[in-house]
Amino acid sequence: MASLDSVSIAVFLGAILVMAGILSSLLALRFGAPLLLVFLLIGMLAGDSGPGRLQFDDVRTTYLVGSVALALILFDGGLKTRFQSIRTVLAPSMVLATVGVLLTALITAPVARYVLDLNWTEASLVGAVVASTDAAAVFLLVHTQGLRLRPRVGATLEAESGTNDPFAIFLTLMLVEYISSGESSLAHIAIEFAREALLGMVVGFIGGRLVVLALNRVALPQGLHAPFVTTAALVIFGAAQIAHASGFLAVYLAGIIIGNRPTRAHNSVVTFLDAATWLAQIVMFVLLGLLVSPQRLLSSAGAAVIVAFALMLVARPVAVFLCLAPFKFNWREKIFIAWTGLRGAVAIFLASIPMLVGLSKAYLYFDVAFVVVFISLLLQGWTLAPAARRLHVALPRAERGPRRVELDLPGQLEQQLVGYPVRAKSLYFRRGLIPSWSKPTLVIRDQRILTPAEADPVAAGDYIYLLAPPEKAEALDRFFVEMAPSSAPDPHLLGDFVVLGEHTLGELAEIYGVVVADDQAQLTLADYFDIHLDYAPKEGAELVLDPIVLVARSIGGGRVNVVGLRLPEEEEPAVPLTRAQSFKRKLAEIWSSVAGV
């Protein structure tokens, strides 16, 4: 009976810890603290050196939970990644995820060698453990701090943080193997890496396609689609690991494939995985916090702090600037990408591998990784939004997204029902804008269900439901979020929304409902500026594409590479113009004619 009681107590205490982590997230959000840091602190407080006095040193369980949690986090990140959005940044992202990780490890290693008194192989292992950015930390902090990043910067960070973990894990395992056996070579490492990466991509591709096939062909009972996909992700991860492939790369690729294909119950799967990854992160960080011994940390804390600052201020920036040199990123974007190299659970998880195999100085690796993660989350995590504002790479969202309801329609995969409350200051209500690919279907007003014709005109406070493709449903948010009026356009945004200059007029017409001639549909926005401007494009140059205005946001190589979209202003009652206003309007008309608009 005593053993049964101990199990019950463990379940009770474990649930209390998880609940404490969930509730503490509300406080952390209020004060802007990185949530992952809160979970780590809860684990430390509950450990044998804290008030909780819980005895926990099960590295094997921590490694198992960490593997499952990271697999789910990467799968969820892949599931939400639109391939269209990362396609243009695949090259720089892959360079950062491989060469960048290697350079970061190599630059960090000499610092670790001298401040921690290690040999070169052991110092390289420290560098490999802390070299990769953490997908969970990057995804979570960018979203919880309400950042709207420039498309290219956001996509680069998203793709890099999702794909650099496999390479860091590979480096760590190779170095652990070398330290354990002393047998390895550069040729062996290169062959192993190529084999693991290629096998991982094959397993991920095949696994993702099989999951899509099963979702659309097998008539699962309602409510089982999400658990099926989550379990399938872990099956893909386990199969790849058993085959000595990169399970983390496989599961991330499988997520991208599933997320970019039409499937049944897509929204319920995403919602379920959101909850599952949150729980996985909480459990993983709490367990990692339980393994920390504050007394043991004191002996290496000073040296670990030096390693952390060398990593953040030297190794990561140098690696980013070198890796992005061939690509057209300006210095502000490079600095922000370097500063967003957040370290999280991956580093502590990798540091548990030497403990698991019983290497000498194993606890030193763990303690150094913990200090690096703690400082990264505290310093970089807390300053992420201010850094984005100061570097003009993003603006904080003025309003949270609207409350969106998504309903799958049985019998087909191409459309779903998306519902929003109509807000008085939303773009849809104020300007009547709606994408051409969405179709209003019904309106709810005063508990009554109306057709769009019966409800015309739609009133503030109504609930409107539209048919839209599942992969585009989120794009409707911008038309229903309540936007406060601005006295002047922001000089850094120069438009309501921002798109890359390589997008075509046809794509713009599809999203915003503007009319574009058939012979111009394939023109890119950059080409449109080149054709219709009588002078070399400059930042702030404007062209009208009725009813919106295109604003040159960023110039690179003499061409417009980022375009701001200024949507039509809300019509105001006619007011007599002053003489100065009339003069300004005349100047604007003259300028429009000169610009060839």
C-alpha positions in Angstrom: 0.0 0.0 0.0 2.9 2.3 0.7 4.0 2.1 -2.9 0.5 2.9 -4.1 0.4 5.9 -1.8 3.7 7.2 -3.1 2.4 7.0 -6.7 -0.7 8.9 -5.7 1.4 11.5 -3.9 3.6 11.9 -7.0 0.5 12.3 -9.3 -0.9 14.9 -6.9 2.3 16.9 -6.6 2.9 16.7 -10.3 -0.5 18.0 -11.1 -0.1 20.8 -8.5 3.2 21.9 -10.2 1.6 21.9 -13.7 -1.4 23.9 -12.4 0.9 26.4 -10.7 2.8 26.8 -14.0 -0.5 27.4 -15.9 -1.8 29.9 -13.3 1.6 31.7 -13.1 1.4 32.3 -16.8 -1.3 34.9 -16.2 1.0 36.9 -13.9 3.9 36.5 -16.3 1.8 37.8 -19.2 0.7 40.8 -17.1 4.3 41.9 -16.4 5.8 40.7 -19.7 8.0 38.1 -18.2 9.1 35.2 -20.4 6.8 32.4 -19.5 9.4 29.7 -20.0 11.5 31.3 -17.3 8.6 31.2 -14.9 8.2 27.4 -15.4 11.9 26.9 -14.8 11.7 28.9 -11.5 8.7 26.8 -10.4 10.7 23.7 -10.9 13.7 25.1 -9.0 11.4 26.2 -6.1 9.9 22.7 -5.9 13.2 20.9 -6.0 15.3 19.5 -3.1 17.1 22.9 -2.7 13.9 24.9 -2.7 10.9 25.2 -0.4 9.2 22.2 -2.0 12.0 19.8 -1.1 11.1 17.3 -3.8 13.8 14.8 -4.5 14.2 14.3 -8.3 17.2 13.2 -10.2 15.7 11.0 -12.9 17.6 12.1 -16.0 16.1 9.3 -18.1 12.6 10.4 -17.5 13.6 14.0 -18.2 15.2 13.0 -21.4 12.1 11.0 -22.5 9.7 13.9 -21.6 12.0 16.4 -23.3 12.1 14.3 -26.5 8.3 14.0 -26.7 7.9 17.7 -25.8 10.4 18.9 -28.5 8.9 16.6 -31.1 5.4 18.0 -30.4 6.7 21.6 -30.4 8.5 21.2 -33.7 5.5 19.4 -35.3 3.2 22.1 -34.1 5.5 24.8 -35.5 5.6 23.0 -38.9 1.9 22.6 -38.9 1.4 26.3 -38.6 4.1 27.2 -41.1 2.8 28.3 -44.5 5.3 27.0 -47.1 4.4 30.1 -49.2 5.7 32.4 -46.5 9.1 30.6 -45.9 9.8 29.6 -49.5 11.6 32.9 -50.2 13.8 32.6 -47.1 14.7 28.9 -47.3 18.3 29.6 -48.3 19.2 32.1 -45.5 17.3 30.0 -43.0 19.1 26.8 -43.9 22.5 28.5 -43.8 21.7 29.8 -40.3 20.4 26.4 -39.2 23.6 24.6 -40.2 26.6 26.9 -40.8 25.3 29.3 -38.3 25.0 26.7 -35.5 28.5 25.4 -36.3 30.0 28.9 -36.3 28.3 29.7 -33.0 29.6 26.6 -31.4 33.2 27.1 -32.7 33.3 30.8 -31.5 31.9 29.9 -28.1 34.3 27.0 -27.6 37.5 29.0 -26.9 35.7 31.1 -24.3 34.3 27.9 -22.6 37.8 26.3 -22.7 39.5 29.1 -20.8 36.9 30.1 -18.3 35.8 26.6 -17.5 39.2 24.9 -17.7 38.2 22.3 -20.2 40.0 20.6 -23.1 39.1 21.5 -26.7 36.7 18.6 -27.2 34.8 19.3 -23.9 34.7 23.1 -24.8 33.3 22.2 -28.2 30.6 20.2 -26.5 29.6 23.2 -24.4 29.5 25.3 -27.6 27.3 22.7 -29.4 24.9 22.4 -26.4 24.1 26.2 -26.4 24.5 26.9 -30.2 20.9 26.5 -31.4 18.0 28.8 -31.0 14.9 27.4 -29.3 11.8 27.1 -31.4 9.5 27.1 -28.4 11.1 30.2 -27.0 11.1 32.1 -30.3 7.5 31.1 -31.3 6.1 31.8 -27.8 7.8 35.1 -27.1 7.1 36.6 -30.5 3.4 35.7 -30.3 2.8 36.5 -26.6 4.6 39.9 -26.9 2.2 40.8 -29.9 5.0 41.4 -32.4 4.1 41.8 -36.1 7.5 41.2 -37.7 8.5 42.2 -41.2 7.5 39.2 -43.4 11.1 38.3 -44.3 12.5 38.6 -40.8 9.6 36.7 -39.2 9.8 33.9 -41.8 13.6 33.6 -41.4 13.4 33.3 -37.6 10.5 30.8 -37.9 12.3 28.6 -40.4 15.7 28.8 -38.6 14.4 28.0 -35.1 12.4 25.1 -36.4 15.2 23.5 -38.4 18.4 24.2 -36.4 17.6 21.9 -33.5 18.4 18.7 -35.5 21.9 20.0 -36.4 22.6 21.0 -32.8 21.4 17.6 -31.6 23.6 15.9 -34.2 26.7 17.9 -33.2 26.1 17.1 -29.5 25.7 13.4 -30.1 28.8 13.2 -32.2 30.9 15.0 -29.6 29.4 12.9 -26.8 30.3 9.8 -28.8 33.8 11.1 -29.4 34.4 11.9 -25.8 33.0 8.5 -24.7 34.9 6.3 -27.2 37.6 8.6 -28.6 36.9 7.3 -32.1 35.6 9.7 -34.8 36.8 11.6 -37.8 35.6 14.5 -40.0 34.7 12.1 -42.7 32.6 9.9 -40.3 30.8 13.0 -38.9 30.0 14.3 -42.5 28.7 10.9 -43.6 26.6 10.5 -40.4 25.1 14.0 -40.8 24.2 13.5 -44.4 22.6 10.1 -43.7 20.6 11.4 -40.7 19.4 14.5 -42.6 18.4 12.6 -45.7 16.7 9.8 -43.9 15.0 12.3 -41.7 13.6 14.1 -44.7 12.5 10.9 -46.3 10.7 9.7 -43.2 9.1 13.1 -42.6 7.9 13.4 -46.2 6.4 9.9 -46.3 5.0 10.1 -42.8 3.3 13.4 -43.5 1.8 12.2 -46.8 0.5 9.1 -45.1 -1.1 11.1 -42.3 -2.9 13.4 -44.9 -4.1 10.3 -46.7 -5.4 8.7 -43.6 -7.1 11.9 -42.4 -9.0 12.3 -45.6 -9.8 8.6 -46.4 -10.5 7.1 -42.9 -13.8 8.0 -41.4 -12.7 8.6 -37.8 -15.3 9.3 -35.1 -15.7 13.0 -34.3 -13.1 14.2 -31.8 -10.4 11.6 -32.7 -8.8 13.4 -35.6 -6.6 15.6 -33.3 -5.4 12.7 -31.0 -4.7 10.7 -34.2 -2.5 13.4 -35.7 -0.7 14.0 -32.5 0.0 10.3 -32.0 1.1 10.0 -35.7 3.6 12.8 -35.1 5.2 10.8 -32.3 5.1 7.7 -34.5 7.0 9.5 -37.2 9.5 10.8 -34.6 10.0 7.4 -33.1 10.4 5.6 -36.5 13.0 8.1 -37.6 15.0 7.8 -34.4 14.9 4.0 -34.6 16.2 4.2 -38.2 19.1 6.4 -36.8 17.6 9.4 -38.8 16.9 12.8 -37.4 13.5 12.4 -35.7 13.3 16.1 -35.0 13.8 17.1 -38.7 11.3 14.4 -39.7 8.6 15.5 -37.4 9.0 19.2 -38.4 8.9 18.4 -42.1 5.8 16.1 -41.6 4.1 19.1 -39.8 4.8 21.4 -42.8 3.4 18.8 -45.2 0.2 18.2 -43.2 -0.3 21.9 -42.5 0.0 22.8 -46.2 -2.5 20.2 -47.5 -6.3 20.3 -47.2 -7.3 17.9 -44.5 -10.3 17.1 -42.4 -10.7 18.7 -39.0 -7.7 21.0 -39.5 -8.9 23.6 -37.0 -9.6 21.0 -34.2 -6.1 19.5 -34.8 -4.4 22.9 -34.5 -6.4 23.8 -31.3 -5.6 20.4 -29.7 -1.9 20.7 -30.5 -1.8 24.2 -29.1 -3.0 22.8 -25.8 -0.7 19.7 -26.0 2.4 21.8 -26.8 1.6 24.2 -23.9 1.4 21.3 -21.5 4.5 19.7 -22.9 6.5 22.9 -22.5 5.3 23.3 -18.9 6.1 19.7 -17.9 9.5 19.8 -19.6 10.6 23.1 -18.0 9.4 22.1 -14.6 11.3 18.8 -14.8 14.4 20.6 -16.0 14.0 23.1 -13.1 13.8 20.2 -10.7 17.2 18.9 -11.8 18.9 22.1 -11.0 20.9 22.4 -7.8 21.4 26.1 -6.8 24.3 25.1 -4.5 26.1 23.3 -7.4 25.4 26.3 -9.7 27.4 28.6 -7.5 30.7 26.9 -8.3 30.4 27.6 -12.0 28.0 30.5 -12.2 30.6 33.2 -12.8 32.2 31.3 -15.7 28.8 30.4 -17.1 27.8 34.0 -17.2 30.9 34.9 -19.2 30.0 32.1 -21.7 26.4 33.4 -21.9 27.5 36.9 -22.7 30.1 35.8 -25.2 27.4 33.7 -26.9 24.9 36.5 -27.0 27.2 39.4 -27.8 29.9 37.8 -29.9 29.2 34.3 -31.2 25.6 34.6 -32.4 26.0 38.1 -34.0 29.2 37.1 -35.8 27.6 33.9 -37.1 24.4 35.8 -38.2 26.3 38.5 -40.0 28.6 36.0 -41.8 25.7 33.7 -42.8 23.4 36.5 -44.0 26.2 38.4 -45.9 25.2 36.8 -49.3 21.6 37.7 -48.8 19.9 41.1 -48.9 19.3 41.8 -45.2 20.0 45.3 -43.9 22.0 45.8 -40.7 18.9 46.4 -38.6 17.4 43.1 -39.6 20.7 41.3 -39.0 21.0 42.8 -35.5 17.4 41.8 -34.6 17.9 38.2 -35.9 21.1 38.0 -33.9 19.4 39.3 -30.7 16.4 36.9 -31.2 18.8 33.9 -30.9 16.9 32.8 -27.8 18.1 29.8 -25.9 15.5 27.6 -24.2 14.7 24.0 -23.3 16.7 22.6 -26.2 20.0 23.7 -24.6 19.2 22.2 -21.2 17.8 19.1 -22.9 21.0 18.6 -24.9 23.0 19.1 -21.7 21.1 16.2 -20.1 22.6 13.8 -22.7 26.1 13.8 -21.1 24.4 13.1 -17.8 22.4 10.3 -19.3 25.5 8.5 -20.7 27.5 9.2 -17.5 30.3 11.5 -19.0 32.7 13.1 -16.6 31.8 16.8 -15.9 28.3 16.0 -17.0 26.7 18.3 -14.4 29.0 21.1 -15.5 27.5 21.0 -19.0 24.0 21.0 -17.5 24.7 23.9 -15.1 26.4 26.1 -17.8 23.4 25.4 -20.2 21.0 26.4 -17.4 22.7 29.7 -16.7 22.9 30.5 -20.4 19.2 29.8 -20.9 18.3 31.7 -17.8 20.2 34.8 -18.9 18.9 34.5 -22.5 15.3 34.3 -21.5 15.7 37.1 -18.9 17.7 39.5 -21.0 16.8 38.8 -24.6 13.3 37.6 -23.9 12.3 40.6 -21.9 13.8 43.1 -24.4 12.5 41.4 -27.6 9.7 43.9 -28.2 11.7 47.0 -27.4 14.5 45.8 -29.7 12.0 45.3 -32.5 10.6 48.8 -32.1 14.1 50.4 -31.9 15.3 48.6 -34.9 12.1 49.2 -36.9 11.7 45.6 -37.9 8.3 45.2 -36.3 5.5 47.1 -34.6 3.6 45.8 -31.6 0.0 44.9 -32.4 -2.3 47.7 -31.2 -5.2 45.3 -30.8 -5.4 41.6 -30.2 -6.8 39.5 -33.0 -10.6 39.2 -33.3 -12.4 36.2 -31.8 -12.6 33.8 -34.7 -14.8 30.8 -34.9 -13.9 28.1 -37.4 -16.3 25.2 -38.3 -15.3 22.3 -40.6 -17.9 21.3 -43.2 -18.3 17.5 -43.5 -18.2 16.1 -47.0 -15.6 18.5 -48.5 -12.1 19.9 -47.8 -12.0 23.1 -49.8 -14.1 25.5 -47.6 -14.9 26.0 -44.0 -17.2 28.4 -42.2 -15.4 31.2 -40.4 -17.3 33.5 -38.1 -16.5 37.0 -36.6 -18.2 39.6 -34.5 -18.5 42.8 -36.6 -16.7 45.6 -34.7 -17.5 49.3 -35.3 -13.9 50.2 -36.2 -13.0 47.2 -38.2 -11.9 47.4 -41.8 -14.8 45.3 -42.9 -17.4 47.6 -41.3 -15.7 51.0 -42.0 -14.5 50.4 -45.5 -16.5 47.4 -46.8 -13.3 45.4 -47.7 -13.5 41.7 -48.0 -11.2 39.3 -49.9 -12.6 37.9 -53.2 -12.0 34.3 -52.0 -14.3 34.6 -49.0 -18.1 34.5 -49.3 -20.5 35.9 -46.7 -23.0 33.2 -45.9 -25.1 34.2 -42.9 -25.5 36.9 -40.4 -26.7 36.6 -36.8 -28.4 39.7 -35.4 -30.4 39.9 -32.2 -30.6 36.1 -31.9 -32.0 35.9 -35.5 -30.2 34.1 -38.4 -30.3 36.1 -41.6 -28.9 35.8 -45.1 -26.5 38.5 -46.2 -29.2 40.0 -48.4 -31.6 40.2 -45.5 -29.0 41.7 -43.2 -27.8 44.3 -45.7 -26.3 46.6 -44.5 -24.4 44.7 -41.8 -24.5 46.5 -38.5 -21.9 46.8 -35.7 -22.6 44.0 -33.2 -23.7 41.5 -35.8 -21.9 38.2 -36.2 -21.0 37.3 -39.7 -20.1 33.8 -41.1 -18.1 33.5 -44.3 -17.0 30.6 -46.4 -13.2 30.5 -46.9 -10.4 28.0 -47.7 -9.0 26.6 -44.4 -5.4 27.7 -45.2 -6.6 31.3 -45.7 -9.0 31.6 -42.7 -6.4 33.4 -40.5 -5.9 36.0 -43.2 -9.4 37.2 -42.6 -8.5 38.4 -39.1 -7.1 41.7 -40.4 -10.5 42.7 -41.8 -12.3 42.2 -38.5 -9.8 43.5 -35.9 -10.8 46.8 -34.4 -8.4 49.5 -35.6 -8.1 52.8 -33.8 -8.0 55.8 -36.1 -4.5 57.3 -36.7 -3.9 61.0 -37.3 -1.0 60.2 -39.6 0.5 57.0 -41.1 3.4 55.5 -39.2 6.6 56.5 -40.9 8.1 53.0 -40.5 5.0 51.1 -41.7 3.8 53.4 -44.4 0.6 51.5 -45.0 -1.9 49.4 -43.2 -0.2 46.1 -44.2 3.2 45.2 -45.6 4.0 42.6 -48.4 7.1 41.6 -50.2 7.8 43.3 -53.6 8.0 39.9 -55.3 4.3 39.2 -54.8 2.2 39.6 -58.0 -0.7 42.0 -58.6 -2.8 38.9 -59.1 -2.1 37.7 -55.6 -2.9 41.2 -54.3 -6.2 41.3 -56.3 -7.2 37.9 -54.9 -6.7 39.0 -51.2 -7.9 42.6 -51.3 -10.5 42.5 -54.1 -8.8 45.1 -56.3 -9.4 45.0 -60.1 -6.3 44.2 -62.1 -6.1 43.8 -65.9 -5.4 40.3 -67.0 -2.2 41.3 -68.8 -0.8 42.8 -65.5 -1.8 40.0 -63.1 1.6 38.3 -63.3 3.5 41.6 -62.7 5.3 41.7 -59.4 4.8 44.8 -57.2 8.5 45.7 -57.8 7.9 45.5 -61.6 4.7 47.7 -61.2 6.8 50.4 -59.6 9.5 50.1 -62.2 6.9 50.5 -65.0 4.8 53.3 -63.7 7.4 55.5 -61.9 9.2 58.0 -64.1 12.2 58.0 -61.7 14.2 55.5 -59.7 12.0 54.3 -56.8 12.7 55.8 -53.4 11.3 55.0 -50.0 7.9 56.6 -49.7 7.1 56.6 -53.4 3.3 55.9 -53.9 1.2 54.4 -56.7 -2.5 54.0 -56.7 -3.9 50.5 -57.4 -7.6 51.4 -57.0 -8.9 51.4 -54.2 -5.6 51.0 -52.3 -2.3 52.9 -52.4 1.0 51.1 -52.8 3.9 52.7 -50.8 7.5 51.8 -51.4 8.6 50.7 -47.9 12.2 49.4 -48.6 14.6 49.7 -51.5 17.3 47.1 -52.3 19.4 47.0 -55.4 17.5 49.9 -56.9 14.2 48.0 -56.7 11.3 48.0 -54.3 11.5 44.9 -52.1 8.9 45.7 -49.4 5.6 47.5 -50.2 3.2 49.0 -47.7 -0.5 48.8 -48.5 -2.6 51.8 -47.5 -6.2 50.9 -47.6 -8.9 53.5 -48.4 -9.8 55.8 -45.6 -13.3 55.8 -44.1 -15.5 58.4 -45.8 -16.1 61.4 -43.6 -18.9 64.0 -44.0 -18.1 66.7 -46.5 -16.4 69.6 -44.7 -15.5 72.9 -46.5 -11.7 72.9 -47.1 -9.5 75.7 -45.9 -7.4 77.6 -48.4 -4.3 75.7 -47.2 -6.0 72.3 -47.5 -7.2 73.2 -51.0 -3.7 74.1 -52.0 -2.3 70.8 -50.6 -4.9 68.9 -52.5 -4.0 70.6 -55.8 -0.3 69.8 -55.2 -1.2 66.2 -54.6 -3.1 66.0 -57.9 -0.2 67.6 -59.7 2.2 65.1 -58.1 0.0 62.1 -59.1 -0.1 63.2 -62.7 3.7 63.7 -62.7 4.2 60.2 -61.2 2.2 58.7 -63.9 -0.5 57.2 -61.6 
